[in-house]
Amino acid sequence: MPITVNLDVMMARRKMSLNELSEKVDLTLANLSILKTGKAKAIRFSTLEAICKVLDCQPGDLLEYSNE
């Protein structure tokens, strides 16, 4: 897939665990884990907004396009 999710990178930069992010964003661990491992097929803008707000980042910090 040409879209890479860098959620783990931003979480490491902010020294935040998946559990802590899950609580602050109000998403299940399972859904965040799917997103973190790059297995998600889609993401809602509201979810992306919540993650960006908690991690104090831009959507481009989390999502990366690479031409395969």
C-alpha positions in Angstrom: 0.0 0.0 0.0 1.5 3.4 -1.0 0.2 5.1 2.2 2.3 4.5 5.3 1.0 5.3 8.8 3.7 6.7 11.1 1.7 6.6 14.3 4.3 4.6 16.1 6.9 7.2 15.3 4.8 10.1 16.6 3.9 8.2 19.7 7.6 7.5 20.4 8.4 11.2 19.9 5.7 12.2 22.4 6.6 9.3 24.7 3.0 8.1 24.7 1.9 4.5 25.0 -0.9 3.0 23.0 -3.0 2.6 26.1 -2.6 6.3 27.0 -3.4 7.4 23.4 -6.4 5.0 23.4 -7.8 6.7 26.5 -7.2 10.2 25.3 -8.6 9.7 21.8 -11.4 7.4 23.0 -10.7 4.6 20.6 -10.3 0.9 21.4 -6.8 -0.5 21.6 -7.7 -2.9 18.8 -8.6 -0.1 16.4 -5.5 1.9 17.3 -3.4 -1.2 16.9 -4.8 -1.8 13.4 -3.9 1.8 12.5 -0.5 1.7 14.1 0.5 -1.5 12.2 -0.7 -0.1 8.9 -3.4 -2.6 8.4 -6.2 0.0 8.3 -8.0 0.5 5.0 -9.4 3.9 6.0 -9.5 6.5 8.8 -12.2 9.0 9.7 -11.3 12.6 9.6 -12.7 12.9 13.2 -10.3 10.2 14.3 -7.3 11.7 12.5 -8.2 15.1 14.1 -8.4 13.6 17.6 -5.0 11.8 17.2 -3.4 15.0 15.8 -4.8 17.0 18.7 -3.5 14.6 21.4 -0.1 14.1 19.7 0.2 17.8 18.8 1.0 17.1 15.2 -0.2 17.5 11.6 -1.9 14.8 9.5 1.2 14.8 7.3 3.3 13.7 10.3 1.1 10.6 10.6 0.5 9.7 7.0 3.1 9.4 4.2 2.7 8.6 0.5 5.3 6.7 -1.3 5.2 5.8 -5.0 5.8 2.1 -5.1 
